[in-house]
Amino acid sequence: MPTPETDQTAIRPRRSYHKLSERLQRFMAEGQFRAGDKLPPERALAESFGVSRSSIREAIRTLAEKGLLESRHGDGTYVREPDMAPLRDAIIEAMNSEGMIFDDVNEYRRIVEPAIAELAARRRTPEQLDRLKIIACDQQRRFLHDQDDGDLDAQFHQQLAECAGNRLFVETIIRLNALYAGGRTPDLRDAAWRQFSITSHLRIIDALERQSPEEARKATEEHIDHVVQKHLFATARD
């Protein structure tokens, strides 16, 4: 299976997809797929194409509904029709959709969440602060056991909104967490990313504990900016 090279210069606010089609065509030519052949695992496909496993899963589901692929429970995915052009198109569509959602969500987060953190520093209760600390400790425990902590990351941001004392913020973060679920998958969050998440969450907690709105805003801004760059590095394959 071809493995595309990672070029760090490709990291930018809006990702480019112009080389994806070439990679997919090369992949299909080298794979020489025929009817009855088994596709590589989702993780391998995601690594080859530079997308999340959720995007690969959605592309496979779409093609299975069209009768081009067949997903066999516990056994993988098989080619029913040897023409792989629809797979290429489905993955390109999924990747573009994923990229646009990610960009829109993080642009929105960059505006809203620092303001939430400011209010949280002013309004948080000791009990709410304790819940944030528990989430961060649970993240650290999972990190030490090399376990996924994406759900805890989502919980942290929702609890931060709870600290702001505004129900609309809480509902907004719940919605954002749902949209951003693909950005918290284990295939994207490597050890360095997870360690940074814990460290920056602790910085936010420290600012809230000292009731410093300015530091809470700054720590949250830096957290989101770093997450964006980590995600772009993990998914850029130009």
Secondary structure, DSSP 8 states (H G I E B T S, - for coil): -------GGG--SS---TTHHHHHHHHHHHHT--TT-B---HHHHHHHHT--HHHHHHHHHHHHHTTSEEEETTTEEEESSS--HHHHHHHHHHHHHHHHHHHHHHHHHHHHHHHHHHHHHHH--HHHHHHHHHHHHHHHHHHHTT---HHHHHHHHHHHHHHHT-HHHHHHHHHHHHHTGGGG-TTT--HHHHHHHHHHHHHHHHHHHTT-HHHHHHHHHHHHHHHHHHHHHHH---
